[in-house]
Amino acid sequence: MTTRQAATAARRQQITHTAIALLGELGYQATTFEAICNRAGLSSNRLITYHFSSKDELFAAVADQIVADAEAHMRPALEAATGARELLATVIRANVAFIAGHLPQVRALQQILLNGGHGVWERHHIESLKRLARLFAEGQRTGAFRPFDPQVMAAALRASIDSVVPLLSAGLDPDLCGNELVELFDRSTSEQP
């Protein structure tokens, strides 16, 4: 990577991280290019528009960064899990742990979604649902899970994980939260006696 490429990448990252912080603290409306410039110590909005042609493009980069951070955070635990049941429990606990440890980033993402950024998030959400549905289908194939529609179960799990944000923001213990969701989905996917 050339010096110029490294400087460009560093500036994009600075702008993205500043936008994440402002979205999480102040909300969507207050996260203007001017506010980003002030917080990041940039001399002009042109330094932002050089890297991002619009607020939508910037917020797409924000969503991409948060997803990349989440995947990097969860990858070691997911790679260590063996078997469908253990992987399901690990997916739940790793997601809850990421949310608990990264509430400003999650709030930033929520601000984008609440203010019309559904297209920004949709591709990440759909990919997450596909991965979960594959996990459930593989678990069914190996006999670890009972018969059910993997897509419906994936949607229920994703919604359950996403809905813990206010609980964690209010101080609920992340381990308790993760363990309760693991128990819920363990029972939901198991053969009934």
LINVENBEL-V487799 format. One record per pair of residues at least 24 apart in sequence whose ideal C-beta (glycine too) atoms are under 10 Angstrom apart, sorted by the first residue. I is the first residue (numbers start at 1). GAP is how many residues later the second one is. Records with the same first field share a line. If there is no record, write none. Layout:
I: GAP + GAP
This chain:
8: 42 + 43
9: 42
11: 29 + 31 + 36 + 37 + 39 + 40
12: 36 + 38 + 39 + 40 + 46 + 49 + 53
13: 38 + 48 + 52
14: 26 + 27 + 28 + 33 + 37
15: 24 + 25 + 27 + 32 + 33 + 35 + 36 + 37 + 43 + 46 + 47
16: 35 + 36 + 42 + 43 + 45 + 46 + 47 + 48 + 49 + 50
17: 45 + 48 + 88
18: 24 + 30 + 44
19: 29 + 33 + 36 + 39 + 40 + 42 + 43 + 46 + 89 + 93
20: 39 + 41 + 42 + 43 + 45 + 46 + 49 + 82 + 84 + 85 + 87 + 88 + 89 + 91 + 92
21: 83 + 84 + 87
22: 82 + 86 + 89
23: 36 + 39 + 43 + 81 + 82 + 84 + 85 + 86 + 87 + 88 + 89 + 92
24: 78 + 79 + 80 + 81 + 82 + 83 + 84 + 85 + 86 + 87
25: 79 + 82 + 83 + 86
26: 85
27: 80 + 81 + 83 + 84 + 87 + 88
28: 27 + 31 + 80 + 82 + 83 + 84 + 85 + 86 + 87 + 88 + 89
29: 82 + 86
30: 81
31: 24 + 27 + 28 + 31 + 77 + 80 + 81 + 84
33: 25
55: 57 + 60 + 62
56: 56 + 60 + 61 + 63 + 64
57: 63
58: 54 + 62
59: 49 + 50 + 52 + 53 + 54 + 56 + 57 + 58 + 61 + 62
60: 52 + 57 + 59 + 60 + 61 + 63
61: 59
62: 43 + 46 + 47 + 49 + 50 + 55 + 58
63: 45 + 46 + 49 + 50 + 54 + 56 + 57 + 58 + 59 + 60 + 61 + 62
64: 56 + 59 + 60
65: 40 + 43 + 44
66: 32 + 36 + 38 + 39 + 40 + 42 + 43 + 46 + 55 + 58
67: 38 + 42 + 54 + 56 + 57 + 58 + 60 + 61
68: 56
69: 29 + 33 + 36
70: 24 + 25 + 28 + 29 + 32 + 35 + 36 + 39 + 54 + 58
71: 27 + 53
72: 26
73: 24 + 25 + 28 + 29
74: 24
78: 53
83: 55 + 56 + 59 + 61
84: 51 + 52 + 53 + 54 + 55 + 56 + 57 + 58 + 59 + 60 + 61 + 105
85: 54 + 57 + 59 + 60 + 97 + 100 + 101 + 104 + 105
86: 58
87: 48 + 51 + 52 + 57
88: 44 + 47 + 48 + 51 + 56 + 57 + 65 + 69 + 93 + 94 + 97 + 98 + 100 + 101
89: 89 + 90 + 92 + 93 + 94 + 96 + 97
90: 88 + 92
91: 37 + 40 + 41 + 44 + 66 + 70 + 90 + 91 + 94
92: 65 + 68 + 69 + 72 + 85 + 86 + 87 + 88 + 89 + 90 + 91 + 92 + 93 + 94
93: 81 + 82 + 84 + 85 + 86 + 88 + 89
94: 67 + 84
95: 33 + 62 + 63 + 65 + 66 + 67 + 69 + 83 + 86
96: 64 + 65 + 68 + 69 + 71 + 72 + 76 + 78 + 79 + 80 + 81 + 82 + 83 + 84 + 85 + 86
97: 71 + 77 + 78 + 80 + 81
98: 63 + 76
99: 62 + 63 + 65 + 66 + 68 + 69 + 70 + 75 + 78 + 79
100: 64 + 65 + 67 + 68 + 69 + 72 + 73 + 74 + 75 + 77 + 78
101: 67 + 73
103: 62 + 65 + 66
106: 56 + 58 + 59 + 62 + 63
107: 58 + 62
109: 53 + 56
110: 52 + 55 + 56
113: 49
125: 30 + 33 + 37
128: 26 + 29 + 30 + 33 + 34
129: 25 + 26 + 28 + 29 + 30
130: 24
131: 27
132: 24 + 25 + 26 + 29
133: 24 + 25
136: 49 + 53
139: 50
140: 49
143: 48
144: 45 + 46 + 47
145: 40 + 41 + 43 + 44 + 45 + 46
146: 42 + 43 + 44 + 45 + 46
147: 44
148: 40 + 41
150: 39
153: 32 + 35 + 36
156: 28 + 29 + 32
157: 24 + 27 + 28 + 31 + 32
160: 24 + 25 + 28
161: 24
